[in-house]
Amino acid sequence: MKKTLIALAAVAASSAALAQSSVTLFGIMDINIRNVSQGGQSLTSMSQDGTASSRLGFRGVEDLGGGMSAGFWLEGSLNPDSGTSGGLQFQRRSTVSLMGGFGEVRLGRDYTPTFWNHTVYDPFGTNGVGSSINTFGVLGSGATTLVRANNTLGYFSPKFGGFQAQLQYAFKETSVSQDPNKYAGVRLTYAAGPLSLGLATASEGSAAANANAYKRTNFGASYDFGFIKPMFQYAQGKFQPNAGATQKVKLVLLGLTAPVGPGLIKASYVRSSYDNFADDAKQIAIGYEYGLSKRTALYANYARISNDAAATFGLSPNAAAVPAGGSSRGYEFGIRHAF
């Protein structure tokens, strides 16, 4: 009888612990038919990620009591057009967190603070042919932290009257002085009602010996009027190689989204200008997303890049090379489903 009571107590304690924890399976499948014309050739293919990045993930939270909780997030990319995992190694995000009234401390591979302004204030969310970062680069520095960084220690503050701060530092794992994964950045945001603002800056890594760090600063803003949501974004990258003048890239984006019936119109104009590296490039993009439900949507996007002089930016690395001063245009029709 005593052993039975002990066993029942153990089961009850285990059930209570499980009741305070949760694990969620989630993901997105986004597939499209895409056509890109550049370099005098046209390539039609089945592609993906026209409005969102295809992914498979697991996330969970455990209640530690006293207002504190622990959590994990494992998220990997998918290639739904071929059914392969995309090297499913949870490289989209792999973090563990401790959360409470102090905010959140997060460790692992994560998005960088300076990436968020690129995607939040882009009508296309840096996805598909309309992505604003099609013409924004790291200036030959070799920095690998444009979107994510490995080995990061991050902190997210609580929100104070709409304000919030994010800090992130990426640790080195080798004794080599040049590390393309080096990163130290901060992002400050304000969100209240229809207004959203974000400012971020960072010192990032370089693969070149004896070179200065790649430095990036960006600012974004949007205001939701209900019938239309205009967006603005300014980004600047700077890098000084071993010899020669400092190289700079400046990006300006003007964009908007506007609900039309069950759908959403998207449009953007992007101009990237380069100093001492390459010539300018302009991109226009327009798209329409039709919601079949809260989780499923059909979409169509179109974009065109016009390069000046020596610039060779294109919409697809798999299509023919873009000649200096040439153009690239593309469109895609697809379906996205979230689960």
C-alpha positions in Angstrom: 0.0 0.0 0.0 2.8 2.3 0.9 4.6 1.7 -2.4 1.3 2.3 -4.3 0.9 5.7 -2.6 4.5 6.6 -3.4 4.0 5.7 -7.1 0.7 7.7 -7.2 2.4 10.7 -5.7 5.2 10.4 -8.3 2.7 10.3 -11.1 0.8 13.3 -9.7 4.0 15.3 -9.3 5.0 14.4 -12.9 1.6 15.4 -14.2 1.8 18.7 -12.4 5.2 19.5 -13.9 3.9 18.6 -17.4 0.9 20.8 -16.9 3.2 23.8 -16.4 5.2 23.1 -19.6 4.2 23.3 -23.3 5.9 22.2 -26.5 4.6 23.3 -29.9 5.3 22.0 -33.4 5.0 24.7 -36.1 6.0 25.5 -39.6 5.4 27.1 -43.0 5.3 25.7 -46.5 5.7 28.3 -49.3 6.0 27.1 -52.9 5.8 29.1 -56.1 6.4 29.1 -59.9 9.0 31.7 -60.5 10.3 33.3 -63.8 13.4 35.4 -63.8 14.8 37.1 -67.0 18.4 38.4 -66.8 21.5 38.2 -68.9 19.5 37.7 -72.1 18.0 34.5 -70.8 14.7 33.5 -69.1 14.5 30.8 -66.4 11.2 29.4 -65.2 11.4 27.1 -62.1 9.5 25.9 -59.1 10.9 27.9 -56.2 9.9 28.8 -52.7 9.6 31.4 -50.0 7.8 34.1 -52.0 6.1 35.6 -48.9 7.6 33.6 -46.0 10.5 31.3 -45.4 9.6 27.6 -45.4 10.5 26.1 -42.1 9.9 23.4 -39.5 10.3 24.2 -35.8 9.8 23.2 -32.2 9.4 25.6 -29.3 8.5 25.2 -25.7 8.1 27.0 -22.4 8.4 25.8 -18.8 6.9 27.7 -15.9 9.6 27.9 -13.2 7.4 29.8 -10.7 7.9 33.2 -9.2 7.2 34.9 -12.5 10.1 33.2 -14.3 10.1 30.7 -17.2 12.6 28.9 -19.4 12.1 28.3 -23.1 13.7 26.8 -26.1 13.4 27.4 -29.9 14.6 25.0 -32.6 13.8 26.0 -36.2 15.2 24.7 -39.5 14.7 25.5 -43.1 12.8 23.3 -45.6 12.9 22.8 -49.4 9.2 21.9 -50.0 9.7 22.0 -53.8 11.9 18.9 -53.6 10.9 17.4 -50.3 14.4 17.7 -48.9 15.2 19.1 -45.5 17.4 21.9 -46.7 20.1 20.5 -44.4 17.7 20.6 -41.4 20.2 21.6 -38.7 18.0 24.2 -37.0 20.2 27.0 -38.4 17.2 29.4 -38.7 17.2 29.6 -34.9 18.5 27.5 -32.1 18.2 29.2 -28.7 17.5 28.6 -25.0 16.0 31.4 -22.9 15.4 32.5 -19.4 12.5 35.0 -19.0 10.9 37.0 -16.2 10.2 40.5 -15.1 13.7 41.5 -16.0 13.1 40.6 -19.7 14.7 37.7 -21.6 18.2 36.4 -21.8 18.7 34.3 -24.9 21.7 32.1 -25.9 22.4 30.3 -29.2 22.1 31.0 -32.9 19.7 33.8 -33.5 18.6 36.7 -35.8 20.8 39.8 -35.4 19.3 43.1 -34.1 20.3 44.9 -37.4 18.5 42.4 -39.5 15.1 43.1 -37.9 14.7 46.6 -39.4 15.4 45.2 -42.9 12.5 42.7 -42.7 10.0 44.5 -40.4 9.9 47.6 -42.6 9.9 45.8 -45.9 6.4 45.1 -47.4 7.8 41.8 -48.7 9.5 40.9 -45.4 12.8 40.2 -47.3 11.2 37.3 -49.0 10.7 36.5 -52.7 11.7 38.6 -55.7 10.6 41.8 -53.9 13.1 41.5 -51.0 14.7 44.8 -50.2 18.1 43.2 -49.5 18.5 42.0 -53.1 20.8 45.0 -53.7 22.3 45.4 -50.2 25.7 43.7 -49.5 28.5 43.4 -47.0 31.0 45.1 -49.3 33.5 42.2 -49.7 34.1 42.0 -45.9 32.9 38.4 -45.8 30.7 39.1 -42.8 28.2 36.3 -42.3 25.9 38.1 -39.9 23.6 40.0 -42.3 20.7 37.9 -41.0 21.9 35.6 -38.2 24.9 35.0 -36.0 26.2 32.0 -34.2 27.3 31.7 -30.5 25.2 34.7 -29.4 24.3 36.1 -26.0 21.2 38.3 -26.3 19.1 40.4 -24.0 15.6 41.7 -24.6 14.4 44.3 -22.1 10.8 44.5 -20.9 8.6 47.1 -22.7 8.4 50.5 -21.1 5.6 52.7 -22.5 6.1 51.1 -25.9 10.0 51.2 -25.8 12.1 48.1 -25.9 15.8 47.4 -26.2 17.7 44.4 -27.7 21.4 43.7 -27.2 23.4 40.9 -28.8 27.0 39.7 -28.7 28.5 36.8 -30.7 31.4 35.0 -29.1 34.5 33.8 -31.0 35.4 30.1 -31.0 38.8 30.4 -32.5 42.0 32.3 -31.8 42.0 33.8 -35.3 41.7 37.6 -35.1 39.5 37.8 -38.2 36.1 36.1 -37.7 33.2 36.7 -40.1 30.8 35.7 -37.3 31.9 38.4 -34.9 29.0 40.6 -33.9 28.0 43.2 -31.3 24.8 45.2 -31.8 21.9 46.9 -30.3 18.3 47.7 -31.4 15.9 50.2 -29.9 12.2 50.0 -30.8 9.0 51.9 -30.2 5.6 50.5 -30.9 2.4 52.2 -29.7 -0.9 52.0 -31.6 -0.4 52.4 -35.3 3.2 53.8 -35.0 6.3 51.6 -35.2 10.0 52.7 -35.1 13.2 50.8 -35.0 16.9 51.9 -34.8 19.8 49.5 -34.8 23.6 49.6 -35.1 26.3 46.9 -35.0 30.0 46.2 -35.5 30.3 42.9 -37.5 33.0 40.5 -38.5 35.4 40.4 -41.4 37.1 37.5 -43.2 39.9 39.8 -44.4 43.2 40.0 -42.5 44.1 43.3 -40.8 40.8 44.9 -41.9 38.4 46.9 -39.9 35.0 45.5 -39.0 32.0 45.8 -41.2 29.7 48.3 -39.6 25.9 48.6 -40.2 23.3 51.0 -39.0 19.6 51.1 -40.1 16.4 52.8 -39.2 12.8 51.9 -40.1 9.3 53.4 -39.5 5.8 52.5 -40.4 2.3 53.9 -39.6 -0.9 51.9 -40.0 -3.7 54.2 -41.1 -6.0 51.1 -41.5 -6.6 51.6 -45.2 -2.9 51.9 -45.9 0.4 51.3 -44.1 3.3 53.3 -45.5 6.9 52.2 -44.6 10.3 53.8 -44.7 13.7 52.3 -44.3 17.3 53.6 -44.3 20.3 51.3 -44.0 24.0 52.0 -44.3 27.0 49.6 -44.4 30.6 50.6 -44.1 33.8 48.6 -44.6 37.5 49.5 -44.9 39.7 46.8 -46.5 43.4 46.3 -46.0 44.2 49.0 -48.5 42.1 51.6 -50.3 39.3 53.9 -49.5 36.4 53.1 -47.2 33.5 51.4 -49.0 30.0 52.4 -48.2 26.5 51.3 -49.2 23.3 53.3 -48.5 19.8 51.9 -49.0 16.6 53.8 -49.0 13.2 52.0 -49.1 9.8 53.5 -49.6 7.0 51.0 -49.4 3.4 50.3 -48.4 0.8 47.6 -47.8 -2.9 48.2 -48.3 -5.8 45.7 -47.5 -8.1 45.2 -50.4 -11.0 42.8 -49.6 -9.5 39.6 -48.1 -6.2 40.4 -49.7 -3.2 42.7 -49.3 -1.4 44.8 -51.9 2.3 45.3 -51.4 4.6 47.8 -53.1 8.1 49.1 -52.6 10.9 51.2 -54.2 14.5 50.5 -53.2 17.6 52.5 -54.2 21.1 51.3 -53.2 24.0 53.5 -53.8 27.7 52.5 -53.4 30.8 54.5 -52.8 34.2 53.2 -54.1 32.8 49.7 -54.7 30.1 49.5 -57.3 27.5 51.6 -58.9 23.9 52.2 -57.9 20.9 49.9 -58.4 17.2 50.5 -58.2 14.4 48.0 -57.5 10.6 48.3 -57.8 8.3 45.6 -56.6 4.6 45.0 -56.4 2.6 42.1 -55.1 -0.8 40.8 -54.0 -1.6 38.3 -51.3 -5.1 36.7 -51.2 -6.0 35.1 -47.9 -8.0 31.9 -48.3 -8.0 31.5 -44.5 -5.9 32.8 -41.5 -3.3 30.2 -42.4 -3.4 29.8 -46.2 -2.9 32.4 -48.9 -2.3 32.7 -52.6 0.1 35.4 -53.9 1.7 37.0 -56.9 4.8 39.2 -56.9 6.7 41.1 -59.5 10.1 42.9 -59.2 12.6 44.6 -61.5 16.2 45.7 -60.8 17.8 48.4 -62.9 21.6 48.6 -62.5 23.7 51.6 -63.2 27.1 51.4 -65.0 29.1 48.5 -63.4 26.5 47.1 -61.0 25.4 43.5 -61.7 22.6 42.8 -59.1 20.0 40.2 -60.1 16.9 38.5 -58.7 18.3 34.9 -59.0 21.8 33.5 -58.6 20.6 30.4 -60.6 19.7 32.4 -63.7 22.2 33.8 -66.3 24.7 36.4 -65.0 23.6 40.0 -65.2 25.9 42.1 -67.3 27.3 45.4 -66.0 24.6 48.0 -66.1 22.0 45.4 -67.1 18.6 44.7 -65.6 16.8 41.7 -64.0 13.1 41.2 -63.7 11.0 38.4 -62.2 7.6 37.3 -61.2 6.2 34.5 -59.0 2.8 32.9 -58.3 2.5 30.7 -55.2 0.7 29.4 -52.2 1.7 29.6 -48.5 0.3 27.5 -45.7 1.2 27.9 -42.0 0.7 25.2 -39.4 
